[in-house]
Amino acid sequence: MTCEDAHLHMHDYLSGELGAEYRKPLMDHLDACPNCRKFFLQTQQMQTFVRNAMSVAAPSELQSAVQSILANA
């Protein structure tokens, strides 16, 4: 697997959508390529950050204000 292939498959792997036939080649490449391993870890951290940020609810006052603005638009 090339670095370009690895980059294409990383997001699918992290989202659980990568086919079984690509998992081992990807992991083997990450074991052998420090640049791709670094990129993979950064991508993984970014996805975790975004996922956690999306789980934070807006304060109820903000939700009410937005609903009021939308209702009057």
N, CA, C, O and CB atoms as a CASP TS submission, in Angstrom:
PFRMAT TS
TARGET T0000
AUTHOR 0000-0000-0000
METHOD Language model
MODEL 1
PARENT N/A
ATOM      1  N   MET     1       0.854  -1.180   0.000  1.00  0.00           N
ATOM      2  CA  MET     1       0.000   0.000   0.000  1.00  0.00           C
ATOM      3  C   MET     1       0.890   1.229   0.000  1.00  0.00           C
ATOM      4  O   MET     1       1.873   1.300   0.738  1.00  0.00           O
ATOM      5  CB  MET     1      -0.966   0.006   1.223  1.00  0.00           C
ATOM      6  N   THR     2       0.536   2.190  -0.831  1.00  0.00           N
ATOM      7  CA  THR     2       1.290   3.440  -0.907  1.00  0.00           C
ATOM      8  C   THR     2       0.779   4.413   0.156  1.00  0.00           C
ATOM      9  O   THR     2      -0.273   4.194   0.758  1.00  0.00           O
ATOM     10  CB  THR     2       1.177   4.069  -2.324  1.00  0.00           C
ATOM     11  N   CYS     3       1.521   5.466   0.373  1.00  0.00           N
ATOM     12  CA  CYS     3       1.088   6.508   1.311  1.00  0.00           C
ATOM     13  C   CYS     3      -0.233   7.119   0.838  1.00  0.00           C
ATOM     14  O   CYS     3      -1.120   7.389   1.647  1.00  0.00           O
ATOM     15  CB  CYS     3       2.177   7.610   1.451  1.00  0.00           C
ATOM     16  N   GLU     4      -0.358   7.335  -0.462  1.00  0.00           N
ATOM     17  CA  GLU     4      -1.593   7.899  -0.996  1.00  0.00           C
ATOM     18  C   GLU     4      -2.778   6.972  -0.718  1.00  0.00           C
ATOM     19  O   GLU     4      -3.846   7.433  -0.317  1.00  0.00           O
ATOM     20  CB  GLU     4      -1.457   8.151  -2.507  1.00  0.00           C
ATOM     21  N   ASP     5      -2.592   5.676  -0.927  1.00  0.00           N
ATOM     22  CA  ASP     5      -3.655   4.706  -0.623  1.00  0.00           C
ATOM     23  C   ASP     5      -4.013   4.754   0.861  1.00  0.00           C
ATOM     24  O   ASP     5      -5.188   4.743   1.227  1.00  0.00           O
ATOM     25  CB  ASP     5      -3.217   3.273  -1.021  1.00  0.00           C
ATOM     26  N   ALA     6      -2.990   4.808   1.706  1.00  0.00           N
ATOM     27  CA  ALA     6      -3.217   4.833   3.150  1.00  0.00           C
ATOM     28  C   ALA     6      -4.053   6.046   3.545  1.00  0.00           C
ATOM     29  O   ALA     6      -4.982   5.935   4.346  1.00  0.00           O
ATOM     30  CB  ALA     6      -1.878   4.842   3.905  1.00  0.00           C
ATOM     31  N   HIS     7      -3.720   7.199   2.983  1.00  0.00           N
ATOM     32  CA  HIS     7      -4.466   8.416   3.304  1.00  0.00           C
ATOM     33  C   HIS     7      -5.917   8.303   2.867  1.00  0.00           C
ATOM     34  O   HIS     7      -6.817   8.790   3.551  1.00  0.00           O
ATOM     35  CB  HIS     7      -3.815   9.630   2.643  1.00  0.00           C
ATOM     36  N   LEU     8      -6.144   7.663   1.732  1.00  0.00           N
ATOM     37  CA  LEU     8      -7.509   7.488   1.247  1.00  0.00           C
ATOM     38  C   LEU     8      -8.332   6.574   2.148  1.00  0.00           C
ATOM     39  O   LEU     8      -9.543   6.755   2.278  1.00  0.00           O
ATOM     40  CB  LEU     8      -7.490   6.933  -0.159  1.00  0.00           C
ATOM     41  N   HIS     9      -7.681   5.595   2.770  1.00  0.00           N
ATOM     42  CA  HIS     9      -8.392   4.605   3.577  1.00  0.00           C
ATOM     43  C   HIS     9      -8.522   4.979   5.056  1.00  0.00           C
ATOM     44  O   HIS     9      -9.333   4.385   5.767  1.00  0.00           O
ATOM     45  CB  HIS     9      -7.696   3.288   3.465  1.00  0.00           C
ATOM     46  N   MET    10      -7.752   5.936   5.524  1.00  0.00           N
ATOM     47  CA  MET    10      -7.749   6.270   6.957  1.00  0.00           C
ATOM     48  C   MET    10      -9.115   6.708   7.466  1.00  0.00           C
ATOM     49  O   MET    10      -9.551   6.242   8.519  1.00  0.00           O
ATOM     50  CB  MET    10      -6.743   7.365   7.228  1.00  0.00           C
ATOM     51  N   HIS    11      -9.787   7.571   6.761  1.00  0.00           N
ATOM     52  CA  HIS    11     -11.072   8.085   7.231  1.00  0.00           C
ATOM     53  C   HIS    11     -12.111   6.966   7.288  1.00  0.00           C
ATOM     54  O   HIS    11     -12.909   6.890   8.223  1.00  0.00           O
ATOM     55  CB  HIS    11     -11.562   9.223   6.318  1.00  0.00           C
ATOM     56  N   ASP    12     -12.087   6.104   6.275  1.00  0.00           N
ATOM     57  CA  ASP    12     -13.014   4.972   6.294  1.00  0.00           C
ATOM     58  C   ASP    12     -12.717   4.047   7.470  1.00  0.00           C
ATOM     59  O   ASP    12     -13.632   3.527   8.108  1.00  0.00           O
ATOM     60  CB  ASP    12     -12.936   4.191   4.975  1.00  0.00           C
ATOM     61  N   TYR    13     -11.438   3.849   7.749  1.00  0.00           N
ATOM     62  CA  TYR    13     -11.063   3.006   8.886  1.00  0.00           C
ATOM     63  C   TYR    13     -11.573   3.622  10.191  1.00  0.00           C
ATOM     64  O   TYR    13     -12.171   2.930  11.015  1.00  0.00           O
ATOM     65  CB  TYR    13      -9.527   2.818   8.942  1.00  0.00           C
ATOM     66  N   LEU    14     -11.337   4.902  10.371  1.00  0.00           N
ATOM     67  CA  LEU    14     -11.713   5.563  11.616  1.00  0.00           C
ATOM     68  C   LEU    14     -13.231   5.629  11.805  1.00  0.00           C
ATOM     69  O   LEU    14     -13.717   5.678  12.934  1.00  0.00           O
ATOM     70  CB  LEU    14     -11.131   6.962  11.651  1.00  0.00           C
ATOM     71  N   SER    15     -13.970   5.632  10.705  1.00  0.00           N
ATOM     72  CA  SER    15     -15.431   5.668  10.813  1.00  0.00           C
ATOM     73  C   SER    15     -16.036   4.270  10.816  1.00  0.00           C
ATOM     74  O   SER    15     -17.257   4.119  10.876  1.00  0.00           O
ATOM     75  CB  SER    15     -16.022   6.481   9.669  1.00  0.00           C
ATOM     76  N   GLY    16     -15.182   3.245  10.750  1.00  0.00           N
ATOM     77  CA  GLY    16     -15.670   1.874  10.789  1.00  0.00           C
ATOM     78  C   GLY    16     -16.225   1.387   9.462  1.00  0.00           C
ATOM     79  O   GLY    16     -16.940   0.386   9.423  1.00  0.00           O
ATOM     80  N   GLU    17     -15.908   2.075   8.381  1.00  0.00           N
ATOM     81  CA  GLU    17     -16.465   1.736   7.070  1.00  0.00           C
ATOM     82  C   GLU    17     -15.459   1.087   6.127  1.00  0.00           C
ATOM     83  O   GLU    17     -15.795   0.801   4.978  1.00  0.00           O
ATOM     84  CB  GLU    17     -17.016   2.968   6.426  1.00  0.00           C
ATOM     85  N   LEU    18     -14.238   0.851   6.585  1.00  0.00           N
ATOM     86  CA  LEU    18     -13.218   0.267   5.717  1.00  0.00           C
ATOM     87  C   LEU    18     -13.427  -1.235   5.608  1.00  0.00           C
ATOM     88  O   LEU    18     -13.591  -1.926   6.614  1.00  0.00           O
ATOM     89  CB  LEU    18     -11.802   0.576   6.247  1.00  0.00           C
ATOM     90  N   GLY    19     -13.421  -1.732   4.378  1.00  0.00           N
ATOM     91  CA  GLY    19     -13.581  -3.161   4.144  1.00  0.00           C
ATOM     92  C   GLY    19     -12.457  -3.965   4.765  1.00  0.00           C
ATOM     93  O   GLY    19     -11.325  -3.495   4.882  1.00  0.00           O
ATOM     94  N   ALA    20     -12.785  -5.179   5.159  1.00  0.00           N
ATOM     95  CA  ALA    20     -11.826  -6.056   5.834  1.00  0.00           C
ATOM     96  C   ALA    20     -10.563  -6.282   5.000  1.00  0.00           C
ATOM     97  O   ALA    20      -9.474  -6.439   5.553  1.00  0.00           O
ATOM     98  CB  ALA    20     -12.480  -7.396   6.148  1.00  0.00           C
ATOM     99  N   GLU    21     -10.705  -6.297   3.681  1.00  0.00           N
ATOM    100  CA  GLU    21      -9.551  -6.572   2.821  1.00  0.00           C
ATOM    101  C   GLU    21      -8.513  -5.453   2.847  1.00  0.00           C
ATOM    102  O   GLU    21      -7.378  -5.658   2.417  1.00  0.00           O
ATOM    103  CB  GLU    21     -10.013  -6.794   1.400  1.00  0.00           C
ATOM    104  N   TYR    22      -8.886  -4.267   3.348  1.00  0.00           N
ATOM    105  CA  TYR    22      -7.957  -3.140   3.396  1.00  0.00           C
ATOM    106  C   TYR    22      -7.391  -2.876   4.787  1.00  0.00           C
ATOM    107  O   TYR    22      -6.406  -2.150   4.921  1.00  0.00           O
ATOM    108  CB  TYR    22      -8.642  -1.906   2.901  1.00  0.00           C
ATOM    109  N   ARG    23      -7.997  -3.454   5.822  1.00  0.00           N
ATOM    110  CA  ARG    23      -7.566  -3.148   7.196  1.00  0.00           C
ATOM    111  C   ARG    23      -6.126  -3.567   7.465  1.00  0.00           C
ATOM    112  O   ARG    23      -5.321  -2.752   7.916  1.00  0.00           O
ATOM    113  CB  ARG    23      -8.483  -3.833   8.192  1.00  0.00           C
ATOM    114  N   LYS    24      -5.794  -4.823   7.196  1.00  0.00           N
ATOM    115  CA  LYS    24      -4.443  -5.288   7.480  1.00  0.00           C
ATOM    116  C   LYS    24      -3.404  -4.548   6.643  1.00  0.00           C
ATOM    117  O   LYS    24      -2.388  -4.119   7.191  1.00  0.00           O
ATOM    118  CB  LYS    24      -4.343  -6.782   7.231  1.00  0.00           C
ATOM    119  N   PRO    25      -3.618  -4.381   5.326  1.00  0.00           N
ATOM    120  CA  PRO    25      -2.628  -3.600   4.569  1.00  0.00           C
ATOM    121  C   PRO    25      -2.440  -2.183   5.118  1.00  0.00           C
ATOM    122  O   PRO    25      -1.324  -1.665   5.137  1.00  0.00           O
ATOM    123  CB  PRO    25      -3.041  -3.523   3.111  1.00  0.00           C
ATOM    124  N   LEU    26      -3.530  -1.561   5.562  1.00  0.00           N
ATOM    125  CA  LEU    26      -3.420  -0.221   6.134  1.00  0.00           C
ATOM    126  C   LEU    26      -2.603  -0.260   7.423  1.00  0.00           C
ATOM    127  O   LEU    26      -1.692   0.549   7.606  1.00  0.00           O
ATOM    128  CB  LEU    26      -4.819   0.370   6.403  1.00  0.00           C
ATOM    129  N   MET    27      -2.924  -1.193   8.312  1.00  0.00           N
ATOM    130  CA  MET    27      -2.194  -1.284   9.576  1.00  0.00           C
ATOM    131  C   MET    27      -0.723  -1.616   9.340  1.00  0.00           C
ATOM    132  O   MET    27       0.150  -1.079  10.022  1.00  0.00           O
ATOM    133  CB  MET    27      -2.832  -2.339  10.484  1.00  0.00           C
ATOM    134  N   ASP    28      -0.445  -2.498   8.380  1.00  0.00           N
ATOM    135  CA  ASP    28       0.949  -2.823   8.050  1.00  0.00           C
ATOM    136  C   ASP    28       1.683  -1.586   7.547  1.00  0.00           C
ATOM    137  O   ASP    28       2.837  -1.350   7.905  1.00  0.00           O
ATOM    138  CB  ASP    28       1.011  -3.943   6.990  1.00  0.00           C
ATOM    139  N   HIS    29       1.010  -0.803   6.720  1.00  0.00           N
ATOM    140  CA  HIS    29       1.634   0.418   6.209  1.00  0.00           C
ATOM    141  C   HIS    29       1.894   1.408   7.344  1.00  0.00           C
ATOM    142  O   HIS    29       2.959   2.022   7.404  1.00  0.00           O
ATOM    143  CB  HIS    29       0.746   1.068   5.130  1.00  0.00           C
ATOM    144  N   LEU    30       0.927   1.559   8.236  1.00  0.00           N
ATOM    145  CA  LEU    30       1.106   2.496   9.359  1.00  0.00           C
ATOM    146  C   LEU    30       2.238   2.050  10.275  1.00  0.00           C
ATOM    147  O   LEU    30       2.950   2.885  10.833  1.00  0.00           O
ATOM    148  CB  LEU    30      -0.196   2.625  10.166  1.00  0.00           C
ATOM    149  N   ASP    31       2.409   0.748  10.434  1.00  0.00           N
ATOM    150  CA  ASP    31       3.523   0.226  11.239  1.00  0.00           C
ATOM    151  C   ASP    31       4.872   0.560  10.600  1.00  0.00           C
ATOM    152  O   ASP    31       5.858   0.796  11.299  1.00  0.00           O
ATOM    153  CB  ASP    31       3.389  -1.298  11.415  1.00  0.00           C
ATOM    154  N   ALA    32       4.904   0.577   9.265  1.00  0.00           N
ATOM    155  CA  ALA    32       6.167   0.759   8.553  1.00  0.00           C
ATOM    156  C   ALA    32       6.462   2.211   8.177  1.00  0.00           C
ATOM    157  O   ALA    32       7.608   2.545   7.876  1.00  0.00           O
ATOM    158  CB  ALA    32       6.164  -0.077   7.315  1.00  0.00           C
ATOM    159  N   CYS    33       5.459   3.067   8.189  1.00  0.00           N
ATOM    160  CA  CYS    33       5.635   4.442   7.684  1.00  0.00           C
ATOM    161  C   CYS    33       5.360   5.461   8.797  1.00  0.00           C
ATOM    162  O   CYS    33       4.202   5.708   9.130  1.00  0.00           O
ATOM    163  CB  CYS    33       4.692   4.705   6.472  1.00  0.00           C
ATOM    164  N   PRO    34       6.392   6.041   9.363  1.00  0.00           N
ATOM    165  CA  PRO    34       6.193   6.992  10.462  1.00  0.00           C
ATOM    166  C   PRO    34       5.409   8.242  10.044  1.00  0.00           C
ATOM    167  O   PRO    34       4.664   8.792  10.855  1.00  0.00           O
ATOM    168  CB  PRO    34       7.537   7.407  11.023  1.00  0.00           C
ATOM    169  N   ASN    35       5.558   8.694   8.813  1.00  0.00           N
ATOM    170  CA  ASN    35       4.819   9.882   8.371  1.00  0.00           C
ATOM    171  C   ASN    35       3.329   9.606   8.320  1.00  0.00           C
ATOM    172  O   ASN    35       2.531  10.424   8.777  1.00  0.00           O
ATOM    173  CB  ASN    35       5.312  10.345   6.996  1.00  0.00           C
ATOM    174  N   CYS    36       2.945   8.470   7.773  1.00  0.00           N
ATOM    175  CA  CYS    36       1.526   8.127   7.707  1.00  0.00           C
ATOM    176  C   CYS    36       0.971   7.834   9.095  1.00  0.00           C
ATOM    177  O   CYS    36      -0.170   8.182   9.395  1.00  0.00           O
ATOM    178  CB  CYS    36       1.309   6.922   6.787  1.00  0.00           C
ATOM    179  N   ARG    37       1.773   7.196   9.939  1.00  0.00           N
ATOM    180  CA  ARG    37       1.333   6.922  11.311  1.00  0.00           C
ATOM    181  C   ARG    37       1.051   8.234  12.039  1.00  0.00           C
ATOM    182  O   ARG    37       0.055   8.347  12.753  1.00  0.00           O
ATOM    183  CB  ARG    37       2.400   6.095  12.078  1.00  0.00           C
ATOM    184  N   LYS    38       1.924   9.225  11.860  1.00  0.00           N
ATOM    185  CA  LYS    38       1.731  10.537  12.486  1.00  0.00           C
ATOM    186  C   LYS    38       0.454  11.186  11.953  1.00  0.00           C
ATOM    187  O   LYS    38      -0.339  11.722  12.726  1.00  0.00           O
ATOM    188  CB  LYS    38       2.955  11.456  12.227  1.00  0.00           C
ATOM    189  N   PHE    39       0.255  11.140  10.637  1.00  0.00           N
ATOM    190  CA  PHE    39      -0.942  11.720  10.030  1.00  0.00           C
ATOM    191  C   PHE    39      -2.193  11.005  10.530  1.00  0.00           C
ATOM    192  O   PHE    39      -3.205  11.646  10.814  1.00  0.00           O
ATOM    193  CB  PHE    39      -0.862  11.644   8.495  1.00  0.00           C
ATOM    194  N   PHE    40      -2.125   9.685  10.637  1.00  0.00           N
ATOM    195  CA  PHE    40      -3.249   8.890  11.129  1.00  0.00           C
ATOM    196  C   PHE    40      -3.610   9.302  12.559  1.00  0.00           C
ATOM    197  O   PHE    40      -4.784   9.506  12.867  1.00  0.00           O
ATOM    198  CB  PHE    40      -2.912   7.381  11.073  1.00  0.00           C
ATOM    199  N   LEU    41      -2.619   9.423  13.418  1.00  0.00           N
ATOM    200  CA  LEU    41      -2.879   9.804  14.815  1.00  0.00           C
ATOM    201  C   LEU    41      -3.459  11.212  14.906  1.00  0.00           C
ATOM    202  O   LEU    41      -4.350  11.463  15.718  1.00  0.00           O
ATOM    203  CB  LEU    41      -1.587   9.718  15.645  1.00  0.00           C
ATOM    204  N   GLN    42      -2.965  12.126  14.085  1.00  0.00           N
ATOM    205  CA  GLN    42      -3.518  13.483  14.068  1.00  0.00           C
ATOM    206  C   GLN    42      -4.967  13.472  13.586  1.00  0.00           C
ATOM    207  O   GLN    42      -5.817  14.170  14.140  1.00  0.00           O
ATOM    208  CB  GLN    42      -2.667  14.401  13.169  1.00  0.00           C
ATOM    209  N   THR    43      -5.242  12.686  12.563  1.00  0.00           N
ATOM    210  CA  THR    43      -6.601  12.575  12.034  1.00  0.00           C
ATOM    211  C   THR    43      -7.528  11.966  13.074  1.00  0.00           C
ATOM    212  O   THR    43      -8.658  12.420  13.250  1.00  0.00           O
ATOM    213  CB  THR    43      -6.618  11.733  10.749  1.00  0.00           C
ATOM    214  N   GLN    44      -7.053  10.950  13.753  1.00  0.00           N
ATOM    215  CA  GLN    44      -7.837  10.297  14.803  1.00  0.00           C
ATOM    216  C   GLN    44      -8.152  11.282  15.936  1.00  0.00           C
ATOM    217  O   GLN    44      -9.280  11.323  16.428  1.00  0.00           O
ATOM    218  CB  GLN    44      -7.077   9.068  15.358  1.00  0.00           C
ATOM    219  N   GLN    45      -7.169  12.063  16.340  1.00  0.00           N
ATOM    220  CA  GLN    45      -7.382  13.050  17.396  1.00  0.00           C
ATOM    221  C   GLN    45      -8.378  14.119  16.959  1.00  0.00           C
ATOM    222  O   GLN    45      -9.219  14.545  17.751  1.00  0.00           O
ATOM    223  CB  GLN    45      -6.055  13.700  17.791  1.00  0.00           C
ATOM    224  N   MET    46      -8.290  14.552  15.706  1.00  0.00           N
ATOM    225  CA  MET    46      -9.205  15.570  15.198  1.00  0.00           C
ATOM    226  C   MET    46     -10.632  15.032  15.162  1.00  0.00           C
ATOM    227  O   MET    46     -11.566  15.739  15.542  1.00  0.00           O
ATOM    228  CB  MET    46      -8.772  16.035  13.795  1.00  0.00           C
ATOM    229  N   GLN    47     -10.812  13.801  14.716  1.00  0.00           N
ATOM    230  CA  GLN    47     -12.151  13.216  14.681  1.00  0.00           C
ATOM    231  C   GLN    47     -12.727  13.095  16.090  1.00  0.00           C
ATOM    232  O   GLN    47     -13.915  13.344  16.299  1.00  0.00           O
ATOM    233  CB  GLN    47     -12.118  11.837  14.000  1.00  0.00           C
ATOM    234  N   THR    48     -11.903  12.717  17.045  1.00  0.00           N
ATOM    235  CA  THR    48     -12.353  12.613  18.438  1.00  0.00           C
ATOM    236  C   THR    48     -12.750  13.984  18.961  1.00  0.00           C
ATOM    237  O   THR    48     -13.779  14.118  19.624  1.00  0.00           O
ATOM    238  CB  THR    48     -11.248  11.997  19.331  1.00  0.00           C
ATOM    239  N   PHE    49     -11.954  15.000  18.673  1.00  0.00           N
ATOM    240  CA  PHE    49     -12.258  16.364  19.103  1.00  0.00           C
ATOM    241  C   PHE    49     -13.593  16.828  18.524  1.00  0.00           C
ATOM    242  O   PHE    49     -14.435  17.364  19.245  1.00  0.00           O
ATOM    243  CB  PHE    49     -11.134  17.324  18.681  1.00  0.00           C
ATOM    244  N   VAL    50     -13.781  16.621  17.227  1.00  0.00           N
ATOM    245  CA  VAL    50     -15.017  17.064  16.571  1.00  0.00           C
ATOM    246  C   VAL    50     -16.209  16.294  17.126  1.00  0.00           C
ATOM    247  O   VAL    50     -17.254  16.885  17.398  1.00  0.00           O
ATOM    248  CB  VAL    50     -14.924  16.876  15.036  1.00  0.00           C
ATOM    249  N   ARG    51     -16.065  14.997  17.296  1.00  0.00           N
ATOM    250  CA  ARG    51     -17.158  14.182  17.837  1.00  0.00           C
ATOM    251  C   ARG    51     -17.537  14.662  19.242  1.00  0.00           C
ATOM    252  O   ARG    51     -18.721  14.759  19.564  1.00  0.00           O
ATOM    253  CB  ARG    51     -16.755  12.685  17.870  1.00  0.00           C
ATOM    254  N   ASN    52     -16.553  14.957  20.064  1.00  0.00           N
ATOM    255  CA  ASN    52     -16.829  15.439  21.420  1.00  0.00           C
ATOM    256  C   ASN    52     -17.463  16.827  21.397  1.00  0.00           C
ATOM    257  O   ASN    52     -18.355  17.117  22.194  1.00  0.00           O
ATOM    258  CB  ASN    52     -15.539  15.468  22.246  1.00  0.00           C
ATOM    259  N   ALA    53     -17.011  17.673  20.497  1.00  0.00           N
ATOM    260  CA  ALA    53     -17.568  19.024  20.406  1.00  0.00           C
ATOM    261  C   ALA    53     -19.022  18.980  19.965  1.00  0.00           C
ATOM    262  O   ALA    53     -19.824  19.816  20.382  1.00  0.00           O
ATOM    263  CB  ALA    53     -16.748  19.882  19.434  1.00  0.00           C
ATOM    264  N   MET    54     -19.364  18.029  19.138  1.00  0.00           N
ATOM    265  CA  MET    54     -20.740  17.919  18.650  1.00  0.00           C
ATOM    266  C   MET    54     -21.700  17.426  19.727  1.00  0.00           C
ATOM    267  O   MET    54     -22.912  17.596  19.599  1.00  0.00           O
ATOM    268  CB  MET    54     -20.793  16.986  17.456  1.00  0.00           C
ATOM    269  N   SER    55     -21.176  16.821  20.779  1.00  0.00           N
ATOM    270  CA  SER    55     -22.047  16.282  21.818  1.00  0.00           C
ATOM    271  C   SER    55     -22.378  17.317  22.892  1.00  0.00           C
ATOM    272  O   SER    55     -23.148  17.034  23.810  1.00  0.00           O
ATOM    273  CB  SER    55     -21.399  15.071  22.457  1.00  0.00           C
ATOM    274  N   VAL    56     -21.801  18.513  22.781  1.00  0.00           N
ATOM    275  CA  VAL    56     -22.069  19.573  23.738  1.00  0.00           C
ATOM    276  C   VAL    56     -23.352  20.294  23.319  1.00  0.00           C
ATOM    277  O   VAL    56     -23.463  20.782  22.195  1.00  0.00           O
ATOM    278  CB  VAL    56     -20.866  20.566  23.827  1.00  0.00           C
ATOM    279  N   ALA    57     -24.309  20.354  24.230  1.00  0.00           N
ATOM    280  CA  ALA    57     -25.587  21.001  23.930  1.00  0.00           C
ATOM    281  C   ALA    57     -25.487  22.506  24.174  1.00  0.00           C
ATOM    282  O   ALA    57     -24.798  22.959  25.089  1.00  0.00           O
ATOM    283  CB  ALA    57     -26.723  20.391  24.787  1.00  0.00           C
ATOM    284  N   ALA    58     -26.170  23.248  23.357  1.00  0.00           N
ATOM    285  CA  ALA    58     -26.239  24.698  23.545  1.00  0.00           C
ATOM    286  C   ALA    58     -27.093  24.991  24.775  1.00  0.00           C
ATOM    287  O   ALA    58     -28.026  24.243  25.067  1.00  0.00           O
ATOM    288  CB  ALA    58     -26.823  25.408  22.277  1.00  0.00           C
ATOM    289  N   PRO    59     -26.791  26.060  25.495  1.00  0.00           N
ATOM    290  CA  PRO    59     -27.607  26.433  26.654  1.00  0.00           C
ATOM    291  C   PRO    59     -29.065  26.647  26.224  1.00  0.00           C
ATOM    292  O   PRO    59     -29.333  27.065  25.098  1.00  0.00           O
ATOM    293  CB  PRO    59     -27.046  27.719  27.329  1.00  0.00           C
ATOM    294  N   SER    60     -29.978  26.363  27.113  1.00  0.00           N
ATOM    295  CA  SER    60     -31.400  26.457  26.788  1.00  0.00           C
ATOM    296  C   SER    60     -31.798  27.874  26.370  1.00  0.00           C
ATOM    297  O   SER    60     -32.675  28.039  25.522  1.00  0.00           O
ATOM    298  CB  SER    60     -32.239  26.016  27.981  1.00  0.00           C
ATOM    299  N   GLU    61     -31.163  28.900  26.954  1.00  0.00           N
ATOM    300  CA  GLU    61     -31.471  30.276  26.579  1.00  0.00           C
ATOM    301  C   GLU    61     -31.125  30.527  25.113  1.00  0.00           C
ATOM    302  O   GLU    61     -31.870  31.195  24.396  1.00  0.00           O
ATOM    303  CB  GLU    61     -30.712  31.259  27.480  1.00  0.00           C
ATOM    304  N   LEU    62     -29.991  29.986  24.679  1.00  0.00           N
ATOM    305  CA  LEU    62     -29.574  30.144  23.287  1.00  0.00           C
ATOM    306  C   LEU    62     -30.528  29.395  22.360  1.00  0.00           C
ATOM    307  O   LEU    62     -30.913  29.911  21.310  1.00  0.00           O
ATOM    308  CB  LEU    62     -28.128  29.639  23.092  1.00  0.00           C
ATOM    309  N   GLN    63     -30.901  28.195  22.743  1.00  0.00           N
ATOM    310  CA  GLN    63     -31.842  27.422  21.936  1.00  0.00           C
ATOM    311  C   GLN    63     -33.163  28.174  21.788  1.00  0.00           C
ATOM    312  O   GLN    63     -33.725  28.233  20.695  1.00  0.00           O
ATOM    313  CB  GLN    63     -32.083  26.037  22.565  1.00  0.00           C
ATOM    314  N   SER    64     -33.656  28.744  22.876  1.00  0.00           N
ATOM    315  CA  SER    64     -34.914  29.502  22.829  1.00  0.00           C
ATOM    316  C   SER    64     -34.787  30.733  21.948  1.00  0.00           C
ATOM    317  O   SER    64     -35.692  31.037  21.172  1.00  0.00           O
ATOM    318  CB  SER    64     -35.343  29.917  24.238  1.00  0.00           C
ATOM    319  N   ALA    65     -33.678  31.440  22.060  1.00  0.00           N
ATOM    320  CA  ALA    65     -33.476  32.645  21.255  1.00  0.00           C
ATOM    321  C   ALA    65     -33.428  32.308  19.766  1.00  0.00           C
ATOM    322  O   ALA    65     -34.017  33.015  18.949  1.00  0.00           O
ATOM    323  CB  ALA    65     -32.184  33.359  21.676  1.00  0.00           C
ATOM    324  N   VAL    66     -32.732  31.237  19.416  1.00  0.00           N
ATOM    325  CA  VAL    66     -32.642  30.839  18.016  1.00  0.00           C
ATOM    326  C   VAL    66     -34.006  30.406  17.506  1.00  0.00           C
ATOM    327  O   VAL    66     -34.391  30.768  16.394  1.00  0.00           O
ATOM    328  CB  VAL    66     -31.619  29.709  17.836  1.00  0.00           C
ATOM    329  N   GLN    67     -34.733  29.647  18.291  1.00  0.00           N
ATOM    330  CA  GLN    67     -36.081  29.225  17.876  1.00  0.00           C
ATOM    331  C   GLN    67     -36.990  30.426  17.682  1.00  0.00           C
ATOM    332  O   GLN    67     -37.792  30.445  16.748  1.00  0.00           O
ATOM    333  CB  GLN    67     -36.693  28.268  18.914  1.00  0.00           C
ATOM    334  N   SER    68     -36.883  31.415  18.536  1.00  0.00           N
ATOM    335  CA  SER    68     -37.702  32.623  18.423  1.00  0.00           C
ATOM    336  C   SER    68     -37.351  33.390  17.147  1.00  0.00           C
ATOM    337  O   SER    68     -38.237  33.852  16.429  1.00  0.00           O
ATOM    338  CB  SER    68     -37.510  33.526  19.661  1.00  0.00           C
ATOM    339  N   ILE    69     -36.065  33.519  16.875  1.00  0.00           N
ATOM    340  CA  ILE    69     -35.635  34.223  15.664  1.00  0.00           C
ATOM    341  C   ILE    69     -36.133  33.484  14.425  1.00  0.00           C
ATOM    342  O   ILE    69     -36.618  34.114  13.486  1.00  0.00           O
ATOM    343  CB  ILE    69     -34.093  34.360  15.627  1.00  0.00           C
ATOM    344  N   LEU    70     -36.021  32.180  14.413  1.00  0.00           N
ATOM    345  CA  LEU    70     -36.462  31.401  13.264  1.00  0.00           C
ATOM    346  C   LEU    70     -37.975  31.458  13.090  1.00  0.00           C
ATOM    347  O   LEU    70     -38.466  31.478  11.961  1.00  0.00           O
ATOM    348  CB  LEU    70     -36.012  29.960  13.408  1.00  0.00           C
ATOM    349  N   ALA    71     -38.716  31.483  14.192  1.00  0.00           N
ATOM    350  CA  ALA    71     -40.163  31.545  14.108  1.00  0.00           C
ATOM    351  C   ALA    71     -40.625  32.876  13.552  1.00  0.00           C
ATOM    352  O   ALA    71     -41.665  32.945  12.897  1.00  0.00           O
ATOM    353  CB  ALA    71     -40.780  31.306  15.466  1.00  0.00           C
ATOM    354  N   ASN    72     -39.869  33.935  13.805  1.00  0.00           N
ATOM    355  CA  ASN    72     -40.253  35.277  13.356  1.00  0.00           C
ATOM    356  C   ASN    72     -39.635  35.637  12.002  1.00  0.00           C
ATOM    357  O   ASN    72     -39.836  36.745  11.506  1.00  0.00           O
ATOM    358  CB  ASN    72     -39.841  36.309  14.398  1.00  0.00           C
ATOM    359  N   ALA    73     -38.908  34.738  11.421  1.00  0.00           N
ATOM    360  CA  ALA    73     -38.242  35.043  10.137  1.00  0.00           C
ATOM    361  C   ALA    73     -39.179  34.889   8.973  1.00  0.00           C
ATOM    362  O   ALA    73     -38.783  35.106   7.828  1.00  0.00           O
ATOM    363  CB  ALA    73     -37.034  34.146   9.930  1.00  0.00           C
TER
END
